[in-house]
Structure formats: structure tokens, C-alpha cells
Amino acid sequence: MADLLDDASITSALADLPGWERDGDSIVRTAKLPDFPTAIRVVGEVGDDAERADHHPDIDIRWRTLTFRLSTHSAGGLTAKDTALAAEISARVSAAGG
């Protein structure tokens, strides 16, 4: 099982993850993409990244607005798996114009 991050580590990681905020035992980011097809493409790419990492975000899709929520449920909070996948999601969103 992955080790939980302490508060200082979470704060430090979030400083390097613009747009991500802590919400209890999760980190959350909402992104607006240029259009619906682009948003769906990003969701597919994130899905592929998540499968490779064996770590899956909750994703809410509202037209061109995506909300990603990450937490390591098996560990009971935030781990390095969450911050690593958050960085990958941010790169996908940025590349897509979000």
C-alpha cells in the first residue's frame, strides 16, 4: 500500500500543481477545454494514463468542463500516486488548451 502524504508534503506538491486544490482527503481540479470533443479526447487520454498507473481519478464531464478528483482510497487519503497522476492530467489539459 502507498504511504500517505503528510500536510506539509501535500502543500508542497500542490505548489507545483497549479489549478489543483485540496478538498479533505482528495485533490481536485476543474478545467475548461475549448469544446466538447476536446474534453472527451482529454478524458480518453487521462483514462489511458490512469490504466498505466493503475490509479483512477473520478471525472465529472459537463459539456467542455472537466472536474478531476484524486485520492488513494486503499490508503485512506493522498499519496504520491495522486500527485503524480495530477501532474499528468495537468499536462494533458494544458496540451489541449485548457
MOPAC internal coordinates of N, CA, C and O (Angstrom, degrees):
PM7 1SCF
backbone

  N    0.0000 0     0.00 0     0.00 0    0    0    0
  C    1.4474 1     0.00 0     0.00 0    1    0    0
  C    1.5298 1   109.35 1     0.00 0    2    1    0
  O    1.2310 1   120.63 1   -34.12 1    3    2    1
  N    1.3163 1   116.39 1   145.88 1    3    2    1
  C    1.4581 1   121.90 1  -179.59 1    5    3    2
  C    1.5311 1   110.35 1   -73.98 1    6    5    3
  O    1.2310 1   121.11 1   -31.72 1    7    6    5
  N    1.3379 1   115.49 1   148.28 1    7    6    5
  C    1.4653 1   121.14 1   178.97 1    9    7    6
  C    1.5274 1   110.23 1   -79.47 1   10    9    7
  O    1.2310 1   120.75 1   -42.36 1   11   10    9
  N    1.3301 1   116.17 1   137.64 1   11   10    9
  C    1.4601 1   121.15 1   175.94 1   13   11   10
  C    1.5277 1   110.13 1   -67.71 1   14   13   11
  O    1.2310 1   120.91 1   -36.63 1   15   14   13
  N    1.3154 1   115.86 1   143.37 1   15   14   13
  C    1.4634 1   121.26 1   173.93 1   17   15   14
  C    1.5231 1   108.75 1   -82.88 1   18   17   15
  O    1.2310 1   120.79 1   -37.53 1   19   18   17
  N    1.3289 1   116.10 1   142.47 1   19   18   17
  C    1.4575 1   118.88 1   175.13 1   21   19   18
  C    1.5333 1   108.73 1   -82.68 1   22   21   19
  O    1.2310 1   120.64 1    -9.21 1   23   22   21
  N    1.3234 1   116.39 1   170.79 1   23   22   21
  C    1.4698 1   120.85 1  -175.88 1   25   23   22
  C    1.5181 1   112.64 1   -56.65 1   26   25   23
  O    1.2310 1   120.24 1   137.81 1   27   26   25
  N    1.3387 1   117.15 1   -42.19 1   27   26   25
  C    1.4689 1   120.38 1  -179.15 1   29   27   26
  C    1.5305 1   110.70 1   -63.98 1   30   29   27
  O    1.2310 1   120.17 1   140.04 1   31   30   29
  N    1.3155 1   117.27 1   -39.96 1   31   30   29
  C    1.4647 1   120.79 1   179.28 1   33   31   30
  C    1.5204 1   111.38 1   -67.07 1   34   33   31
  O    1.2310 1   120.52 1   142.02 1   35   34   33
  N    1.3203 1   116.61 1   -37.98 1   35   34   33
  C    1.4650 1   120.44 1   178.18 1   37   35   34
  C    1.5190 1   109.93 1   -66.00 1   38   37   35
  O    1.2310 1   120.30 1   134.46 1   39   38   37
  N    1.3239 1   117.02 1   -45.54 1   39   38   37
  C    1.4710 1   121.17 1   178.85 1   41   39   38
  C    1.5208 1   110.63 1   -60.03 1   42   41   39
  O    1.2310 1   120.38 1   136.80 1   43   42   41
  N    1.3089 1   116.88 1   -43.20 1   43   42   41
  C    1.4588 1   121.92 1   179.03 1   45   43   42
  C    1.5303 1   111.03 1   -63.56 1   46   45   43
  O    1.2310 1   120.49 1   134.96 1   47   46   45
  N    1.3193 1   116.67 1   -45.04 1   47   46   45
  C    1.4644 1   120.60 1  -179.76 1   49   47   46
  C    1.5257 1   111.11 1   -63.65 1   50   49   47
  O    1.2310 1   120.27 1   138.98 1   51   50   49
  N    1.3172 1   117.09 1   -41.02 1   51   50   49
  C    1.4634 1   120.44 1  -179.52 1   53   51   50
  C    1.5273 1   111.96 1   -65.95 1   54   53   51
  O    1.2310 1   120.01 1   152.24 1   55   54   53
  N    1.3154 1   117.59 1   -27.76 1   55   54   53
  C    1.4638 1   120.59 1   176.64 1   57   55   54
  C    1.5295 1   110.95 1   -62.59 1   58   57   55
  O    1.2310 1   120.69 1   153.22 1   59   58   57
  N    1.3268 1   116.29 1   -26.78 1   59   58   57
  C    1.4644 1   121.54 1   178.98 1   61   59   58
  C    1.5251 1   112.69 1   -97.24 1   62   61   59
  O    1.2310 1   120.38 1  -174.40 1   63   62   61
  N    1.3273 1   116.88 1     5.60 1   63   62   61
  C    1.4622 1   121.98 1  -178.34 1   65   63   62
  C    1.5266 1   110.20 1  -126.84 1   66   65   63
  O    1.2310 1   120.14 1  -105.60 1   67   66   65
  N    1.3376 1   117.33 1    74.40 1   67   66   65
  C    1.4681 1   119.92 1  -179.13 1   69   67   66
  C    1.5317 1   111.48 1   -55.45 1   70   69   67
  O    1.2310 1   121.81 1   -41.67 1   71   70   69
  N    1.3280 1   114.14 1   138.33 1   71   70   69
  C    1.4596 1   119.86 1   178.54 1   73   71   70
  C    1.5192 1   114.00 1    91.89 1   74   73   71
  O    1.2310 1   120.13 1   163.94 1   75   74   73
  N    1.3170 1   117.37 1   -16.06 1   75   74   73
  C    1.4670 1   121.39 1   178.91 1   77   75   74
  C    1.5195 1   109.42 1   -91.77 1   78   77   75
  O    1.2310 1   120.72 1   -39.75 1   79   78   77
  N    1.3316 1   116.24 1   140.25 1   79   78   77
  C    1.4603 1   122.00 1   178.25 1   81   79   78
  C    1.5180 1   108.91 1  -132.10 1   82   81   79
  O    1.2310 1   121.65 1   -28.93 1   83   82   81
  N    1.3076 1   114.45 1   151.07 1   83   82   81
  C    1.4625 1   119.16 1   175.89 1   85   83   82
  C    1.5183 1   109.21 1   -82.52 1   86   85   83
  O    1.2310 1   121.17 1   -41.70 1   87   86   85
  N    1.3147 1   115.37 1   138.30 1   87   86   85
  C    1.4562 1   122.65 1   175.38 1   89   87   86
  C    1.5243 1   106.49 1  -136.59 1   90   89   87
  O    1.2310 1   120.86 1   -92.99 1   91   90   89
  N    1.3169 1   115.97 1    87.01 1   91   90   89
  C    1.4550 1   121.07 1  -177.07 1   93   91   90
  C    1.5179 1   111.32 1    65.74 1   94   93   91
  O    1.2310 1   120.62 1    60.05 1   95   94   93
  N    1.3321 1   116.42 1  -119.95 1   95   94   93
  C    1.4597 1   121.63 1  -179.56 1   97   95   94
  C    1.5257 1   112.32 1   -93.60 1   98   97   95
  O    1.2310 1   120.38 1  -159.92 1   99   98   97
  N    1.3336 1   116.87 1    20.08 1   99   98   97
  C    1.4649 1   122.17 1  -179.81 1  101   99   98
  C    1.5227 1   110.12 1  -131.93 1  102  101   99
  O    1.2310 1   121.35 1   -16.80 1  103  102  101
  N    1.3327 1   115.02 1   163.20 1  103  102  101
  C    1.4581 1   120.69 1   165.52 1  105  103  102
  C    1.5237 1   106.45 1  -118.67 1  106  105  103
  O    1.2310 1   121.32 1   -34.77 1  107  106  105
  N    1.3446 1   115.08 1   145.23 1  107  106  105
  C    1.4528 1   121.32 1  -171.25 1  109  107  106
  C    1.5243 1   110.00 1  -135.18 1  110  109  107
  O    1.2310 1   121.24 1   -38.17 1  111  110  109
  N    1.3385 1   115.24 1   141.83 1  111  110  109
  C    1.4603 1   120.84 1   173.35 1  113  111  110
  C    1.5173 1   108.72 1  -140.94 1  114  113  111
  O    1.2310 1   120.80 1   -44.55 1  115  114  113
  N    1.3195 1   116.07 1   135.45 1  115  114  113
  C    1.4620 1   122.37 1   172.61 1  117  115  114
  C    1.5162 1   107.73 1  -111.54 1  118  117  115
  O    1.2310 1   121.29 1   -44.96 1  119  118  117
  N    1.3254 1   115.13 1   135.04 1  119  118  117
  C    1.4681 1   120.69 1  -178.99 1  121  119  118
  C    1.5119 1   109.89 1  -133.24 1  122  121  119
  O    1.2310 1   120.92 1   -41.18 1  123  122  121
  N    1.3284 1   115.84 1   138.82 1  123  122  121
  C    1.4647 1   121.59 1   173.63 1  125  123  122
  C    1.5168 1   107.98 1  -102.70 1  126  125  123
  O    1.2310 1   121.15 1   -55.79 1  127  126  125
  N    1.3167 1   115.41 1   124.21 1  127  126  125
  C    1.4505 1   121.85 1   179.38 1  129  127  126
  C    1.5179 1   109.31 1   -99.61 1  130  129  127
  O    1.2310 1   119.66 1   -14.35 1  131  130  129
  N    1.3409 1   118.26 1   165.65 1  131  130  129
  C    1.4651 1   120.29 1  -176.03 1  133  131  130
  C    1.5281 1   114.21 1   -60.26 1  134  133  131
  O    1.2310 1   120.07 1   146.54 1  135  134  133
  N    1.3407 1   117.47 1   -33.46 1  135  134  133
  C    1.4561 1   120.54 1  -177.65 1  137  135  134
  C    1.5235 1   109.34 1  -163.08 1  138  137  135
  O    1.2310 1   121.02 1    -7.48 1  139  138  137
  N    1.3258 1   115.65 1   172.52 1  139  138  137
  C    1.4572 1   120.99 1  -176.61 1  141  139  138
  C    1.5274 1   112.97 1   -62.19 1  142  141  139
  O    1.2310 1   119.07 1   133.21 1  143  142  141
  N    1.3464 1   119.37 1   -46.79 1  143  142  141
  C    1.4688 1   117.68 1   179.37 1  145  143  142
  C    1.5330 1   113.17 1   -59.04 1  146  145  143
  O    1.2310 1   120.17 1   143.14 1  147  146  145
  N    1.3159 1   117.29 1   -36.86 1  147  146  145
  C    1.4677 1   120.18 1   178.13 1  149  147  146
  C    1.5218 1   110.08 1   -66.31 1  150  149  147
  O    1.2310 1   120.38 1   138.01 1  151  150  149
  N    1.3216 1   116.87 1   -41.99 1  151  150  149
  C    1.4648 1   120.12 1   178.66 1  153  151  150
  C    1.5291 1   110.75 1   -60.36 1  154  153  151
  O    1.2310 1   120.34 1   136.60 1  155  154  153
  N    1.3182 1   116.96 1   -43.40 1  155  154  153
  C    1.4630 1   120.34 1  -179.57 1  157  155  154
  C    1.5305 1   110.27 1   -66.96 1  158  157  155
  O    1.2310 1   120.03 1   142.34 1  159  158  157
  N    1.3201 1   117.54 1   -37.66 1  159  158  157
  C    1.4722 1   120.44 1   176.78 1  161  159  158
  C    1.5291 1   110.53 1   -61.53 1  162  161  159
  O    1.2310 1   120.37 1   136.29 1  163  162  161
  N    1.3338 1   116.91 1   -43.71 1  163  162  161
  C    1.4650 1   121.27 1   179.12 1  165  163  162
  C    1.5313 1   109.88 1   -62.59 1  166  165  163
  O    1.2310 1   120.04 1   138.36 1  167  166  165
  N    1.3182 1   117.53 1   -41.64 1  167  166  165
  C    1.4676 1   120.15 1   177.94 1  169  167  166
  C    1.5314 1   109.73 1   -59.64 1  170  169  167
  O    1.2310 1   119.86 1   137.65 1  171  170  169
  N    1.3312 1   117.87 1   -42.35 1  171  170  169
  C    1.4640 1   120.69 1   177.74 1  173  171  170
  C    1.5178 1   112.44 1   -62.32 1  174  173  171
  O    1.2310 1   120.64 1   136.82 1  175  174  173
  N    1.3257 1   116.39 1   -43.18 1  175  174  173
  C    1.4624 1   120.62 1   178.93 1  177  175  174
  C    1.5332 1   111.18 1   -64.46 1  178  177  175
  O    1.2310 1   120.67 1   136.72 1  179  178  177
  N    1.3251 1   116.32 1   -43.28 1  179  178  177
  C    1.4639 1   120.42 1   177.94 1  181  179  178
  C    1.5298 1   109.43 1   -63.93 1  182  181  179
  O    1.2310 1   120.45 1   142.39 1  183  182  181
  N    1.3165 1   116.74 1   -37.61 1  183  182  181
  C    1.4623 1   120.05 1   176.84 1  185  183  182
  C    1.5212 1   111.78 1   -59.77 1  186  185  183
  O    1.2310 1   120.62 1   137.81 1  187  186  185
  N    1.3390 1   116.41 1   -42.19 1  187  186  185
  C    1.4684 1   120.18 1   177.03 1  189  187  186
  C    1.5288 1   110.99 1   -64.24 1  190  189  187
  O    1.2310 1   120.54 1   136.39 1  191  190  189
  N    1.3326 1   116.58 1   -43.61 1  191  190  189
  C    1.4732 1   120.49 1   177.73 1  193  191  190
  C    1.5272 1   110.44 1   -60.74 1  194  193  191
  O    1.2310 1   120.69 1   136.74 1  195  194  193
  N    1.3219 1   116.29 1   -43.26 1  195  194  193
  C    1.4635 1   121.20 1  -178.40 1  197  195  194
  C    1.5306 1   111.02 1   -64.28 1  198  197  195
  O    1.2310 1   120.17 1   140.24 1  199  198  197
  N    1.3143 1   117.28 1   -39.76 1  199  198  197
  C    1.4644 1   120.08 1   178.13 1  201  199  198
  C    1.5242 1   110.91 1   -62.89 1  202  201  199
  O    1.2310 1   120.82 1   136.05 1  203  202  201
  N    1.3415 1   116.03 1   -43.95 1  203  202  201
  C    1.4670 1   119.69 1   178.98 1  205  203  202
  C    1.5289 1   111.14 1   -61.91 1  206  205  203
  O    1.2310 1   120.80 1   142.64 1  207  206  205
  N    1.3243 1   116.08 1   -37.36 1  207  206  205
  C    1.4711 1   121.11 1  -178.31 1  209  207  206
  C    1.5332 1   111.89 1   -83.52 1  210  209  207
  O    1.2310 1   120.37 1   169.43 1  211  210  209
  N    1.3286 1   116.89 1   -10.57 1  211  210  209
  C    1.4605 1   122.36 1  -173.21 1  213  211  210
  C    1.5283 1   109.84 1    52.12 1  214  213  211
  O    1.2310 1   121.62 1  -133.80 1  215  214  213
  N    1.3406 1   114.50 1    46.20 1  215  214  213
  C    1.4671 1   122.29 1  -178.82 1  217  215  214
  C    1.5239 1   106.75 1  -150.81 1  218  217  215
  O    1.2310 1   119.77 1   -58.76 1  219  218  217
  N    1.3136 1   118.04 1   121.24 1  219  218  217
  C    1.4535 1   121.34 1  -166.95 1  221  219  218
  C    1.5248 1   113.02 1  -120.65 1  222  221  219
  O    1.2310 1   120.53 1   -55.66 1  223  222  221
  N    1.3317 1   116.60 1   124.34 1  223  222  221
  C    1.4647 1   120.16 1   178.59 1  225  223  222
  C    1.5196 1   111.01 1   -79.83 1  226  225  223
  O    1.2310 1   121.10 1   -21.68 1  227  226  225
  N    1.3124 1   115.50 1   158.32 1  227  226  225
  C    1.4607 1   120.70 1   164.82 1  229  227  226
  C    1.5227 1   105.19 1   -83.07 1  230  229  227
  O    1.2310 1   120.46 1   -45.66 1  231  230  229
  N    1.3239 1   116.72 1   134.34 1  231  230  229
  C    1.4649 1   121.08 1  -178.28 1  233  231  230
  C    1.5185 1   109.01 1  -128.90 1  234  233  231
  O    1.2310 1   121.00 1   -53.76 1  235  234  233
  N    1.3265 1   115.70 1   126.24 1  235  234  233
  C    1.4566 1   122.31 1   174.92 1  237  235  234
  C    1.5264 1   107.39 1  -107.87 1  238  237  235
  O    1.2310 1   120.30 1   -53.32 1  239  238  237
  N    1.3178 1   117.04 1   126.68 1  239  238  237
  C    1.4728 1   122.22 1  -178.80 1  241  239  238
  C    1.5253 1   108.04 1  -111.81 1  242  241  239
  O    1.2310 1   120.77 1   -57.79 1  243  242  241
  N    1.3199 1   116.14 1   122.21 1  243  242  241
  C    1.4669 1   123.10 1   175.95 1  245  243  242
  C    1.5241 1   107.81 1  -132.08 1  246  245  243
  O    1.2310 1   120.53 1   -85.38 1  247  246  245
  N    1.3255 1   116.59 1    94.62 1  247  246  245
  C    1.4525 1   124.42 1  -176.24 1  249  247  246
  C    1.5171 1   109.15 1    54.55 1  250  249  247
  O    1.2310 1   118.83 1    74.96 1  251  250  249
  N    1.3128 1   119.83 1  -105.04 1  251  250  249
  C    1.4674 1   121.07 1  -178.83 1  253  251  250
  C    1.5378 1   112.00 1  -106.21 1  254  253  251
  O    1.2310 1   120.73 1  -171.41 1  255  254  253
  N    1.3227 1   116.20 1     8.59 1  255  254  253
  C    1.4560 1   121.58 1  -178.97 1  257  255  254
  C    1.5258 1   109.62 1  -105.39 1  258  257  255
  O    1.2310 1   120.96 1   -54.97 1  259  258  257
  N    1.3198 1   115.78 1   125.03 1  259  258  257
  C    1.4495 1   122.32 1   179.71 1  261  259  258
  C    1.5201 1   109.39 1  -115.26 1  262  261  259
  O    1.2310 1   120.55 1   -43.42 1  263  262  261
  N    1.3185 1   116.55 1   136.58 1  263  262  261
  C    1.4556 1   121.24 1   172.92 1  265  263  262
  C    1.5189 1   107.80 1  -120.42 1  266  265  263
  O    1.2310 1   121.52 1   -55.70 1  267  266  265
  N    1.3239 1   114.70 1   124.30 1  267  266  265
  C    1.4663 1   122.63 1  -179.79 1  269  267  266
  C    1.5226 1   108.52 1  -108.04 1  270  269  267
  O    1.2310 1   120.41 1   -44.67 1  271  270  269
  N    1.3324 1   116.83 1   135.33 1  271  270  269
  C    1.4594 1   122.25 1   177.41 1  273  271  270
  C    1.5242 1   107.35 1  -129.70 1  274  273  271
  O    1.2310 1   121.17 1   -51.21 1  275  274  273
  N    1.3288 1   115.37 1   128.79 1  275  274  273
  C    1.4571 1   121.51 1  -178.75 1  277  275  274
  C    1.5242 1   111.21 1  -123.55 1  278  277  275
  O    1.2310 1   121.06 1   -42.25 1  279  278  277
  N    1.3256 1   115.59 1   137.75 1  279  278  277
  C    1.4527 1   123.85 1   172.89 1  281  279  278
  C    1.5220 1   106.58 1  -162.74 1  282  281  279
  O    1.2310 1   120.29 1   -33.00 1  283  282  281
  N    1.3056 1   117.05 1   147.00 1  283  282  281
  C    1.4588 1   120.53 1   176.16 1  285  283  282
  C    1.5275 1   107.20 1   -95.06 1  286  285  283
  O    1.2310 1   121.32 1   -87.73 1  287  286  285
  N    1.3255 1   115.09 1    92.27 1  287  286  285
  C    1.4635 1   120.77 1  -173.95 1  289  287  286
  C    1.5271 1   112.24 1   -59.46 1  290  289  287
  O    1.2310 1   120.48 1   142.30 1  291  290  289
  N    1.3315 1   116.69 1   -37.70 1  291  290  289
  C    1.4683 1   119.79 1  -178.56 1  293  291  290
  C    1.5288 1   112.13 1   -65.59 1  294  293  291
  O    1.2310 1   120.41 1   155.65 1  295  294  293
  N    1.3454 1   116.83 1   -24.35 1  295  294  293
  C    1.4668 1   121.17 1   178.83 1  297  295  294
  C    1.5294 1   111.50 1   -96.51 1  298  297  295
  O    1.2310 1   120.31 1   166.49 1  299  298  297
  N    1.3243 1   117.02 1   -13.51 1  299  298  297
  C    1.4540 1   120.46 1   179.67 1  301  299  298
  C    1.5088 1   114.65 1    82.06 1  302  301  299
  O    1.2310 1   120.11 1  -153.60 1  303  302  301
  N    1.3321 1   117.40 1    26.40 1  303  302  301
  C    1.4675 1   119.98 1   178.65 1  305  303  302
  C    1.5078 1   111.96 1   165.96 1  306  305  303
  O    1.2310 1   120.97 1    29.51 1  307  306  305
  N    1.3120 1   115.75 1  -150.49 1  307  306  305
  C    1.4617 1   122.27 1  -174.66 1  309  307  306
  C    1.5188 1   111.85 1   -93.19 1  310  309  307
  O    1.2310 1   121.59 1   -44.66 1  311  310  309
  N    1.3339 1   114.55 1   135.34 1  311  310  309
  C    1.4629 1   121.60 1   178.04 1  313  311  310
  C    1.5185 1   109.09 1  -132.32 1  314  313  311
  O    1.2310 1   121.06 1    -2.89 1  315  314  313
  N    1.3193 1   115.58 1   177.11 1  315  314  313
  C    1.4631 1   120.56 1   177.58 1  317  315  314
  C    1.5265 1   111.35 1   -62.02 1  318  317  315
  O    1.2310 1   119.83 1   155.12 1  319  318  317
  N    1.3379 1   117.93 1   -24.88 1  319  318  317
  C    1.4696 1   120.07 1   176.51 1  321  319  318
  C    1.5218 1   110.65 1   -61.19 1  322  321  319
  O    1.2310 1   120.58 1   143.82 1  323  322  321
  N    1.3253 1   116.50 1   -36.18 1  323  322  321
  C    1.4641 1   120.80 1  -179.35 1  325  323  322
  C    1.5238 1   111.58 1   -69.94 1  326  325  323
  O    1.2310 1   120.47 1   133.79 1  327  326  325
  N    1.3081 1   116.70 1   -46.21 1  327  326  325
  C    1.4674 1   118.88 1  -178.26 1  329  327  326
  C    1.5289 1   111.23 1   -69.59 1  330  329  327
  O    1.2310 1   120.08 1   146.06 1  331  330  329
  N    1.3200 1   117.45 1   -33.94 1  331  330  329
  C    1.4722 1   120.03 1   177.53 1  333  331  330
  C    1.5209 1   110.63 1   -66.03 1  334  333  331
  O    1.2310 1   119.98 1   134.75 1  335  334  333
  N    1.3267 1   117.64 1   -45.25 1  335  334  333
  C    1.4593 1   119.60 1   179.41 1  337  335  334
  C    1.5240 1   110.70 1   -69.41 1  338  337  335
  O    1.2310 1   119.66 1   145.90 1  339  338  337
  N    1.3252 1   118.25 1   -34.10 1  339  338  337
  C    1.4667 1   121.09 1   176.25 1  341  339  338
  C    1.5274 1   110.51 1   -59.55 1  342  341  339
  O    1.2310 1   120.27 1   139.36 1  343  342  341
  N    1.3158 1   117.09 1   -40.64 1  343  342  341
  C    1.4716 1   120.43 1   178.31 1  345  343  342
  C    1.5294 1   110.32 1   -64.18 1  346  345  343
  O    1.2310 1   119.87 1   139.32 1  347  346  345
  N    1.3159 1   117.85 1   -40.68 1  347  346  345
  C    1.4631 1   120.72 1   177.99 1  349  347  346
  C    1.5240 1   111.06 1   -65.36 1  350  349  347
  O    1.2310 1   120.68 1   137.68 1  351  350  349
  N    1.3294 1   116.30 1   -42.32 1  351  350  349
  C    1.4682 1   120.07 1   177.79 1  353  351  350
  C    1.5168 1   109.98 1   -61.47 1  354  353  351
  O    1.2310 1   119.91 1   135.55 1  355  354  353
  N    1.3229 1   117.78 1   -44.45 1  355  354  353
  C    1.4699 1   121.15 1   179.68 1  357  355  354
  C    1.5196 1   110.89 1   -59.71 1  358  357  355
  O    1.2310 1   120.07 1   139.08 1  359  358  357
  N    1.3222 1   117.46 1   -40.92 1  359  358  357
  C    1.4642 1   120.20 1   178.66 1  361  359  358
  C    1.5233 1   110.92 1   -64.26 1  362  361  359
  O    1.2310 1   120.06 1   138.50 1  363  362  361
  N    1.3228 1   117.48 1   -41.50 1  363  362  361
  C    1.4727 1   121.17 1   178.13 1  365  363  362
  C    1.5282 1   110.93 1   -63.08 1  366  365  363
  O    1.2310 1   120.92 1   135.13 1  367  366  365
  N    1.3215 1   115.85 1   -44.87 1  367  366  365
  C    1.4711 1   120.71 1  -179.24 1  369  367  366
  C    1.5240 1   110.19 1   -63.12 1  370  369  367
  O    1.2310 1   120.52 1   133.65 1  371  370  369
  N    1.3204 1   116.61 1   -46.35 1  371  370  369
  C    1.4757 1   120.48 1  -179.85 1  373  371  370
  C    1.5178 1   111.29 1   -61.39 1  374  373  371
  O    1.2310 1   120.36 1   135.08 1  375  374  373
  N    1.3206 1   116.92 1   -44.92 1  375  374  373
  C    1.4767 1   121.15 1  -179.45 1  377  375  374
  C    1.5302 1   111.11 1   -61.76 1  378  377  375
  O    1.2310 1   120.61 1   151.84 1  379  378  377
  N    1.3255 1   116.44 1   -28.16 1  379  378  377
  C    1.4666 1   120.59 1  -178.44 1  381  379  378
  C    1.5211 1   112.63 1   -89.92 1  382  381  379
  O    1.2310 1   119.95 1  -179.39 1  383  382  381
  N    1.3197 1   117.71 1     0.61 1  383  382  381
  C    1.4628 1   120.86 1   178.03 1  385  383  382
  C    1.5118 1   114.70 1    90.39 1  386  385  383
  O    1.2310 1   120.81 1  -159.37 1  387  386  385
  N    1.3295 1   116.05 1    20.63 1  387  386  385
  C    1.4568 1   119.56 1  -179.15 1  389  387  386
  C    1.4877 1   113.01 1  -103.20 1  390  389  387
  O    1.2310 1   120.10 1   180.00 1  391  390  389

